[in-house]
Amino acid sequence: MNTDLEVVRYDDSQTDYRNVANYDDVRYSKPADIYKKQVTENAYRKLVGPLEGKRILDVGCGTGRGLADFAGRAHLAIGADASHEMLLRAAQKMASQPASGVVRSYAQHLPFPSAYFDVVTALNFLHLFSLNAQRDMITEMKRVAKPDGALVLEFDNALHGVVVGPYKRWAGKERGSMPKEIRYVIGPDCRVTHVYGAVFPVVWRFFRRFPRIFIPFEKIAYYAPINRISHRVFYRLVKPPVARH
């Protein structure tokens, strides 16, 4: 694989958050993690929309969090990731889903034909990279999306909590994106149809104690101005149709 591209390596030998051996246990097994997962899943599922009869590609699929959700509903669900160890775990989750698969590749060079997928997603992935790398990745995602196809992209929000996010960014604790930076990495050749927020900053630690009440309540972050101060922000883009002459 091309080693000149910007890469964040995830495998079983890492000693931090990139350790694949315990990745799911660390991130998705505790009650607080389950709460956040459900809130973000509600947001991206609504933006992805119905998948019956459609092909969907999940870029940076990791251990298959989104892919497992899509596989049972889509005509074809494919996950792409540069980590072999991540893909092994994703493939295990997809073992019972015949219309699914995983492919090892960099997001900057996806091994798929142009205009092939109805929907392309990138969940909890883009924030790991520089703005220029994100722009290259999204350009490639747009290439493999069909005309009028949708892209659903998740970003860490640098403005979350009004002051919390800016402080963490200034202190170097998080690499959240500003709205202007998100517009830069998205590029000009698409239309933004929705911007959803997900997970109320700080107070979610109280909210998660009463999930039956607050998971539905969190959906108000789909609307302005709350969407701009939530911890995560999801952009839904539509690729322009083919011009007719």
SERO-4910 file (N, C-alpha, C, O; in steps of 0.05 Angstrom, whole numbers):
BEGIN
 pado doro    nc1    nc2    nc3   cac1   cac2   cac3    cc1    cc2    cc3    oc1    oc2    oc3
  Met    A     17    -24      0      0      0      0     18     25      0     40     24      9
  Asn    A      7     46    -10     22     71    -12     28     83     15      9     90     30
  Thr    A     53     85     23     61     94     49     65    124     50     71    136     71
  Asp    A     61    138     27     64    167     27     39    182     36     40    206     42
  Leu    A     17    168     37     -8    180     45     -9    183     76      3    168     91
  Glu    A    -25    203     84    -29    207    113    -45    184    124    -67    178    114
  Val    A    -35    172    146    -47    148    157    -46    149    187    -27    158    199
  Val    A    -68    140    200    -68    135    229    -70    105    232    -90     93    224
  Arg    A    -50     93    244    -48     64    244    -63     52    269    -57     59    291
  Tyr    A    -81     34    263    -95     19    283    -88    -11    279    -91    -22    258
  Asp    A    -78    -23    301    -72    -52    300    -71    -62    329    -74    -47    348
  Asp    A    -65    -88    331    -65   -101    358    -41    -94    375    -40   -100    398
  Ser    A    -21    -81    363      4    -74    378      3    -47    391     21    -41    407
  Gln    A    -16    -30    384    -17     -3    395    -24     -4    425    -38    -23    434
  Thr    A    -15     16    440    -19     16    469    -39     38    477    -42     43    501
  Asp    A    -51     52    458    -70     73    465    -97     68    451   -104     44    447
  Tyr    A   -112     89    445   -138     86    433   -138     71    406   -159     62    397
  Arg    A   -114     67    394   -112     54    368   -109     24    370   -107     10    350
  Asn    A   -110     13    394   -108    -16    398   -134    -29    389   -155    -24    400
  Val    A   -132    -46    369   -155    -59    358   -165    -82    375   -189    -88    375
  Ala    A   -147    -95    390   -155   -118    405   -177   -113    425   -194   -130    430
  Asn    A   -177    -89    437   -199    -82    456   -215    -58    448   -227    -45    464
  Tyr    A   -214    -51    422   -226    -27    412   -256    -25    418   -265     -5    429
  Asp    A   -271    -46    412   -300    -46    416   -306    -45    446   -325    -32    454
  Asp    A   -291    -61    462   -297    -62    491   -292    -34    503   -308    -26    521
  Val    A   -272    -20    495   -265      6    507   -286     27    499   -293     44    515
  Arg    A   -295     25    474   -312     47    463   -342     42    464   -357     61    466
  Tyr    A   -351     18    464   -380     13    459   -393     -5    480   -416    -13    476
  Ser    A   -379    -12    501   -391    -32    520   -403    -19    545   -421    -31    557
  Lys    A   -393      4    553   -403     16    578   -429     32    573   -434     40    551
  Pro    A   -445     35    594   -471     48    591   -469     76    578   -485     83    561
  Ala    A   -448     91    586   -445    118    574   -439    116    544   -449    132    528
  Asp    A   -423     97    536   -416     93    508   -440     84    492   -444     92    469
  Ile    A   -456     66    504   -480     57    491   -500     80    486   -512     81    465
  Tyr    A   -502     98    505   -519    121    502   -509    138    479   -525    145    461
  Lys    A   -484    145    478   -473    162    457   -476    148    430   -482    161    410
  Lys    A   -471    122    429   -474    107    404   -502    109    394   -506    112    370
  Gln    A   -522    106    411   -549    107    402   -557    135    392   -571    137    372
  Val    A   -548    155    406   -554    183    397   -542    189    370   -556    199    352
  Thr    A   -517    182    366   -504    187    340   -516    169    318   -519    177    295
  Glu    A   -523    144    325   -535    126    306   -562    136    296   -568    134    273
  Asn    A   -578    147    315   -603    159    307   -600    181    286   -615    183    267
  Ala    A   -579    197    290   -574    220    272   -566    210    245   -577    219    225
  Tyr    A   -546    193    243   -536    185    216   -556    167    202   -558    168    177
  Arg    A   -571    151    217   -591    134    203   -613    151    190   -622    145    168
  Lys    A   -621    173    203   -641    190    191   -631    204    166   -645    207    147
  Leu    A   -605    211    167   -593    224    143   -588    205    121   -591    212     97
  Val    A   -580    180    127   -576    160    106   -602    153     93   -603    149     68
  Gly    A   -624    151    108   -650    145     97   -654    116     90   -637     99     97
  Pro    A   -675    109     76   -680     81     68   -658     70     51   -647     84     34
  Leu    A   -651     45     55   -629     33     40   -638      9     23   -622     -3      9
  Glu    A   -663      4     23   -673    -19      7   -666    -15    -23   -672      6    -34
  Gly    A   -653    -34    -35   -646    -33    -63   -621    -16    -69   -615    -11    -92
  Lys    A   -607     -6    -48   -585     12    -52   -558      0    -45   -557    -19    -30
  Arg    A   -537     12    -57   -510      4    -50   -499     26    -31   -501     50    -37
  Ile    A   -487     18     -9   -475     37      9   -446     29     15   -439      6     18
  Leu    A   -429     50     17   -401     46     24   -395     62     49   -402     85     51
  Asp    A   -383     48     69   -375     61     94   -345     63     94   -331     43     96
  Val    A   -335     88     91   -306     93     89   -295     97    117   -306    111    134
  Gly    A   -272     84    123   -261     84    150   -280     68    168   -286     77    190
  Cys    A   -288     45    159   -309     30    173   -299     18    200   -316     11    216
  Gly    A   -273     17    204   -263      7    230   -273    -22    235   -271    -39    217
  Thr    A   -282    -27    259   -291    -54    266   -320    -59    258   -332    -80    265
  Gly    A   -332    -41    242   -358    -46    230   -382    -35    245   -404    -45    242
  Arg    A   -378    -14    261   -400     -2    275   -423      6    257   -445     -3    260
  Gly    A   -417     22    236   -438     31    218   -445      9    198   -468      5    191
  Leu    A   -425     -6    189   -429    -27    169   -449    -48    179   -466    -56    163
  Ala    A   -446    -56    204   -465    -75    215   -494    -65    215   -513    -80    211
  Asp    A   -497    -39    219   -523    -26    218   -534    -26    190   -558    -29    186
  Phe    A   -518    -21    170   -527    -19    143   -532    -45    129   -550    -48    112
  Ala    A   -517    -66    137   -516    -90    121   -543   -104    119   -549   -116     99
  Gly    A   -558   -103    140   -584   -118    140   -605   -103    124   -626   -115    118
  Arg    A   -600    -78    116   -621    -62    102   -614    -56     73   -632    -53     57
  Ala    A   -588    -55     66   -580    -47     40   -579    -71     20   -575    -94     29
  His    A   -581    -65     -5   -577    -85    -26   -548    -95    -26   -543   -118    -30
  Leu    A   -529    -76    -21   -501    -83    -18   -488    -63      1   -492    -39     -2
  Ala    A   -474    -73     21   -460    -57     41   -431    -64     41   -424    -87     46
  Ile    A   -413    -45     35   -384    -49     34   -371    -30     54   -378     -7     56
  Gly    A   -351    -41     69   -335    -25     86   -307    -24     76   -296    -44     67
  Ala    A   -294      0     78   -267      4     69   -251     15     92   -260     33    106
  Asp    A   -227      4     96   -209     14    118   -181      6    111   -176    -14     97
  Ala    A   -161     21    121   -133     14    116   -122     -6    136   -100    -16    132
  Ser    A   -136    -11    158   -126    -28    179   -136    -57    175   -160    -63    175
  His    A   -117    -75    171   -124   -103    167   -138   -115    192   -157   -130    189
  Glu    A   -128   -108    215   -139   -118    240   -168   -108    244   -185   -123    253
  Met    A   -173    -83    238   -200    -72    240   -218    -87    221   -241    -95    229
  Leu    A   -210    -92    197   -227   -106    177   -233   -135    185   -255   -145    179
  Leu    A   -214   -148    198   -219   -175    207   -243   -176    226   -260   -193    225
  Arg    A   -244   -156    244   -266   -155    264   -292   -147    250   -313   -157    257
  Ala    A   -290   -128    231   -314   -121    216   -325   -144    201   -349   -149    200
  Ala    A   -307   -160    188   -316   -183    172   -330   -204    190   -349   -217    181
  Gln    A   -321   -207    214   -334   -226    232   -363   -217    238   -380   -234    239
  Lys    A   -367   -191    240   -394   -182    245   -412   -185    220   -436   -188    223
  Met    A   -400   -186    197   -415   -188    172   -418   -216    162   -429   -221    141
  Ala    A   -408   -236    178   -407   -263    168   -434   -274    160   -436   -290    141
  Ser    A   -455   -265    173   -482   -275    166   -497   -258    146   -520   -263    141
  Gln    A   -484   -238    136   -496   -220    116   -484   -224     89   -462   -215     83
  Pro    A   -498   -238     71   -486   -245     45   -481   -221     27   -462   -221     11
  Ala    A   -497   -200     29   -494   -177     11   -477   -156     25   -485   -132     26
  Ser    A   -454   -164     34   -436   -145     48   -407   -155     44   -402   -177     36
  Gly    A   -388   -137     50   -360   -144     47   -343   -121     57   -352    -99     63
  Val    A   -317   -127     60   -297   -107     69   -274   -107     49   -267   -127     37
  Val    A   -262    -83     46   -241    -79     27   -219    -63     41   -225    -42     53
  Arg    A   -194    -72     39   -172    -57     50   -163    -36     30   -154    -42      8
  Ser    A   -165    -11     38   -156     11     21   -154     37     37   -165     40     58
  Tyr    A   -138     55     26   -137     82     37   -162     98     27   -171     94      4
  Ala    A   -171    116     43   -195    132     36   -188    150     13   -206    159     -2
  Gln    A   -162    157      9   -155    175    -13   -154    161    -40   -154    174    -60
  His    A   -154    134    -40   -154    119    -65   -173     95    -62   -163     73    -57
  Leu    A   -198     99    -65   -217     78    -63   -218     60    -88   -220     71   -110
  Pro    A   -217     34    -85   -215     16   -108   -243      9   -120   -249    -14   -124
  Phe    A   -258     29   -126   -285     25   -136   -289     43   -161   -277     64   -163
  Pro    A   -306     35   -179   -312     51   -203   -327     77   -195   -340     78   -174
  Ser    A   -324     97   -212   -338    122   -207   -368    118   -209   -378    101   -223
  Ala    A   -383    134   -193   -412    134   -194   -424    106   -189   -442     97   -203
  Tyr    A   -414     92   -168   -422     65   -163   -442     62   -139   -460     46   -140
  Phe    A   -438     79   -119   -454     76    -94   -476     97    -92   -472    120   -100
  Asp    A   -499     89    -81   -521    107    -77   -516    125    -52   -524    148    -51
  Val    A   -502    113    -32   -496    127     -8   -467    121      1   -458     98     -1
  Val    A   -453    142     10   -426    138     21   -425    152     48   -434    175     51
  Thr    A   -414    138     68   -413    149     95   -384    149    105   -367    133     96
  Ala    A   -379    167    124   -353    168    139   -361    175    167   -368    198    172
  Leu    A   -359    156    185   -369    160    213   -345    158    233   -330    139    233
  Asn    A   -343    179    249   -323    180    270   -295    173    259   -281    156    270
  Phe    A   -288    186    237   -264    179    222   -248    203    213   -224    204    216
  Leu    A   -261    222    201   -248    244    187   -231    262    206   -211    272    198
  His    A   -240    264    231   -226    282    250   -198    274    257   -183    289    268
  Leu    A   -191    249    250   -164    239    255   -143    250    237   -119    247    241
  Phe    A   -151    264    216   -133    273    194   -132    303    191   -150    317    200
  Ser    A   -111    312    177   -109    340    171   -131    349    152   -144    332    139
  Leu    A   -135    375    149   -156    385    132   -151    377    103   -170    370     89
  Asn    A   -126    379     94   -121    372     66   -126    342     60   -136    335     39
  Ala    A   -119    325     80   -124    297     76   -154    292     76   -164    276     60
  Gln    A   -169    305     94   -198    303     94   -210    311     67   -228    297     56
  Arg    A   -200    333     56   -210    342     30   -205    321      8   -223    316     -9
  Asp    A   -181    310      8   -175    289    -12   -193    265     -9   -203    254    -28
  Met    A   -198    257     16   -216    234     21   -244    239     12   -256    222     -1
  Ile    A   -254    263     18   -282    269     10   -285    272    -20   -305    264    -31
  Thr    A   -264    282    -33   -264    283    -62   -266    256    -74   -281    251    -93
  Glu    A   -252    237    -62   -254    209    -72   -281    196    -65   -292    181    -81
  Met    A   -292    203    -43   -319    193    -36   -340    204    -56   -358    189    -64
  Lys    A   -337    229    -63   -356    240    -83   -352    227   -110   -372    223   -125
  Arg    A   -328    219   -117   -323    206   -142   -339    180   -144   -351    174   -165
  Val    A   -339    164   -123   -352    137   -124   -382    139   -119   -396    118   -122
  Ala    A   -392    162   -111   -421    165   -107   -435    170   -134   -424    183   -152
  Lys    A   -459    160   -137   -475    165   -161   -484    194   -162   -486    207   -142
  Pro    A   -489    204   -186   -503    230   -188   -529    229   -173   -544    210   -175
  Asp    A   -534    250   -158   -557    251   -139   -554    233   -115   -572    230    -99
  Gly    A   -531    220   -113   -525    203    -89   -519    220    -65   -512    244    -67
  Ala    A   -520    208    -42   -516    223    -17   -490    214     -3   -482    191     -4
  Leu    A   -478    234     11   -455    229     28   -463    238     56   -474    260     59
  Val    A   -458    222     76   -463    229    104   -437    228    119   -424    207    122
  Leu    A   -428    251    128   -401    255    140   -403    265    168   -417    284    174
  Glu    A   -389    251    186   -389    259    215   -363    274    221   -341    265    214
  Phe    A   -366    296    235   -344    312    244   -345    317    274   -366    319    286
  Asp    A   -322    320    286   -320    331    313   -325    361    311   -313    374    294
  Asn    A   -342    372    328   -350    399    326   -333    417    345   -335    414    369
  Ala    A   -317    435    334   -300    452    350   -316    472    366   -305    485    384
  Leu    A   -341    477    359   -357    496    373   -376    484    394   -393    498    405
  His    A   -372    458    401   -391    446    419   -390    458    446   -369    465    457
  Gly    A   -414    462    457   -416    474    483   -409    504    484   -406    515    506
  Val    A   -408    516    461   -402    545    458   -373    552    466   -358    563    450
  Val    A   -366    545    491   -339    551    501   -322    526    505   -297    528    505
  Val    A   -335    503    510   -320    479    516   -303    470    493   -279    465    496
  Gly    A   -316    469    469   -301    460    445   -278    478    438   -256    469    433
  Pro    A   -283    505    437   -261    523    430   -238    521    450   -215    523    442
  Tyr    A   -244    518    476   -223    515    496   -207    489    491   -182    490    492
  Lys    A   -220    467    486   -206    442    482   -189    443    457   -167    431    456
  Arg    A   -199    457    437   -183    460    412   -158    477    418   -136    470    409
  Trp    A   -162    499    432   -140    517    438   -119    502    455    -95    506    452
  Ala    A   -128    485    474   -110    471    492    -98    446    479    -81    433    491
  Gly    A   -106    440    454    -96    416    440   -107    390    449    -95    369    444
  Lys    A   -130    390    464   -142    366    474   -159    352    453   -163    328    455
  Glu    A   -170    367    434   -186    356    413   -180    370    387   -169    392    386
  Arg    A   -186    356    365   -181    367    338   -208    372    324   -211    364    301
  Gly    A   -226    385    338   -252    391    325   -249    410    302   -230    424    299
  Ser    A   -270    410    285   -270    426    261   -288    450    264   -310    447    275
  Met    A   -280    473    254   -297    496    252   -314    494    227   -307    481    208
  Pro    A   -338    508    227   -355    507    203   -341    514    177   -345    501    157
  Lys    A   -323    534    178   -309    542    154   -290    520    144   -287    516    120
  Glu    A   -278    506    163   -260    484    156   -276    461    144   -267    448    125
  Ile    A   -300    456    155   -316    434    144   -324    441    115   -324    424     97
  Arg    A   -332    466    110   -339    474     83   -315    471     64   -318    463     41
  Tyr    A   -291    476     74   -267    473     58   -263    444     50   -258    438     27
  Val    A   -265    426     69   -259    397     63   -281    385     46   -277    367     30
  Ile    A   -306    395     49   -328    386     32   -324    394      3   -330    378    -15
  Gly    A   -314    418     -2   -310    427    -29   -335    439    -41   -356    438    -29
  Pro    A   -332    451    -64   -355    466    -76   -374    450    -93   -396    459    -98
  Asp    A   -367    426   -101   -382    412   -122   -403    393   -109   -403    369   -116
  Cys    A   -419    403    -91   -440    387    -79   -459    406    -64   -453    430    -61
  Arg    A   -481    395    -56   -502    411    -42   -506    400    -14   -511    376    -11
  Val    A   -504    417      6   -509    409     34   -539    410     38   -551    432     36
  Thr    A   -552    388     45   -581    387     49   -588    388     79   -609    399     86
  His    A   -571    377     96   -577    377    125   -552    379    141   -530    369    133
  Val    A   -554    391    164   -532    392    184   -545    384    211   -560    400    222
  Tyr    A   -538    360    220   -549    351    246   -528    351    267   -505    344    262
  Gly    A   -536    359    291   -519    356    314   -525    330    329   -547    318    325
  Ala    A   -507    321    346   -512    297    362   -495    298    387   -472    305    387
  Val    A   -507    291    409   -496    290    436   -492    318    448   -475    333    440
  Phe    A   -509    325    467   -507    350    481   -481    350    498   -478    332    515
  Pro    A   -464    369    494   -439    369    509   -443    374    539   -462    388    547
  Val    A   -426    362    555   -426    364    585   -450    351    597   -448    332    613
  Val    A   -474    361    591   -498    351    604   -506    323    596   -523    310    608
  Trp    A   -493    312    575   -499    285    567   -493    265    589   -504    244    590
  Arg    A   -474    273    606   -466    255    628   -490    251    648   -492    230    661
  Phe    A   -507    271    650   -532    268    665   -553    255    648   -567    237    658
  Phe    A   -555    263    623   -575    252    605   -573    221    603   -594    208    602
  Arg    A   -549    211    602   -546    183    596   -556    165    619   -559    141    616
  Arg    A   -561    177    642   -573    162    665   -603    156    660   -614    139    673
  Phe    A   -615    171    642   -643    168    637   -647    166    606   -659    184    594
  Pro    A   -637    145    594   -637    143    565   -665    143    552   -668    154    530
  Arg    A   -685    132    565   -711    131    554   -723    159    550   -738    164    532
  Ile    A   -714    177    567   -724    205    565   -707    221    546   -717    235    529
  Phe    A   -680    218    549   -662    237    536   -653    229    508   -645    246    492
  Ile    A   -653    203    501   -646    196    474   -666    208    454   -657    219    434
  Pro    A   -692    206    459   -710    221    440   -707    251    442   -709    265    422
  Phe    A   -702    262    466   -698    290    470   -675    301    454   -675    323    444
  Glu    A   -654    285    451   -629    293    437   -635    300    408   -618    313    395
  Lys    A   -657    292    397   -663    297    369   -668    326    363   -669    334    340
  Ile    A   -671    342    384   -674    371    378   -648    383    368   -648    405    357
  Ala    A   -626    368    371   -600    377    359   -599    375    329   -580    382    317
  Tyr    A   -620    364    317   -622    364    288   -628    392    276   -627    396    252
  Tyr    A   -635    410    294   -645    436    285   -627    459    295   -616    457    316
  Ala    A   -626    480    278   -610    503    286   -625    518    309   -649    518    310
  Pro    A   -609    531    327   -580    532    327   -567    510    343   -542    509    346
  Ile    A   -583    492    355   -572    471    372   -552    453    357   -532    444    368
  Asn    A   -558    449    331   -540    432    315   -511    442    314   -492    427    310
  Arg    A   -508    468    318   -481    480    316   -465    479    342   -442    486    343
  Ile    A   -478    471    364   -464    470    390   -463    442    402   -454    439    424
  Ser    A   -472    422    387   -470    394    396   -442    384    392   -426    395    378
  His    A   -436    362    406   -409    351    405   -401    341    378   -379    346    368
  Arg    A   -420    327    365   -415    317    338   -433    331    318   -455    341    326
  Val    A   -424    333    294   -441    346    273   -439    329    248   -418    321    239
  Phe    A   -463    323    236   -465    307    213   -474    324    189   -494    338    191
  Tyr    A   -460    322    167   -467    336    143   -477    316    122   -465    296    118
  Arg    A   -500    322    111   -510    306     88   -507    322     63   -518    344     60
  Leu    A   -492    311     44   -487    324     19   -501    308     -4   -505    284     -1
  Val    A   -507    322    -25   -518    309    -49   -500    316    -72   -495    340    -77
  Lys    A   -492    296    -87   -476    300   -110   -493    310   -133   -515    300   -137
  Pro    A   -484    330   -148   -501    341   -170   -508    319   -191   -492    301   -195
  Pro    A   -531    322   -203   -539    303   -224   -522    308   -249   -509    328   -252
  Val    A   -522    289   -267   -508    292   -292   -522    313   -309   -546    312   -313
  Ala    A   -506    332   -319   -517    354   -336   -527    342   -362   -514    326   -375
  Arg    A   -551    351   -370   -563    343   -395   -561    366   -415   -567    389   -409
  His    A   -554    359   -439   -551    380   -460   -573    376   -481   -574    391   -501
***
